[in-house]
């Protein structure tokens, strides 16, 4: 019999919550929508003032593109604050406005991971990947987290390796990857 080798993947993650990667969306216009974007981009952890700025922006007239982006950015701030249900609502609004906005799907998936809805997260990430995105490492990382929780270790490992090909030395992916052991064994 020919010698086949089978990769066996084992996750050794024992922690309960893995950080996800988020993707803010650029706003072209100024005003509160731009301030909301800047708060998100600079790592605001979801402070009340930043969230209120985003809510103010949503009450202003914005082109559809910026309106959807602001829903995503507000969702990111809410997710950082730990308000996953409301963040999911914001991402759903963004997706209704712009179904092809991959970043909305990536962030929606991240919020689903935080609420342990891993299968739905994979579906959302798959959509983002299908659409194409500049945030592909984030999409792959989030899918790896969801796949790990679904015990699809081979898929998770593959996504992490691909994310690192796109962004070598990316610390979150390296840290997650370090929790895997790859062994080979001959198939009999």
C-alpha angles and dihedrals in degrees: 000000000000117000112253121182121211123202113225116199123201125183116213098188111137100168119101103221125039118195114248128213119246132200121211119204125232117242116211099201127067129236127065093338090058091046089051090053092048091051090052095044094049093054102257105180094221102283116182094245093054092047091050090050089056092047089051090051090053090057092055126081108270132168111254092255093056093040091056091044091052091051088053093047092048088049091053091052092047090048091051088051090052097250096130098163093056092042089055089052090053092050091048089053091050091049091050089052096043113013090182095057099116094190090061089056092046092052093042087056091050091054090048090053090054089054092047094247093135100159092053089046091056090050091051093047092047087056091051091050091048090052092048124235144193085230094066094132089056091048092050092045092052092047088051091054092049093045091049090055089048088052091244090137096163091055092046093050092048092051092050092050091049092048089053092050087057095042111020117203092018101161100213092052092044091051092050092045091052088067092066128087117200117202131172128214132178116253111232 
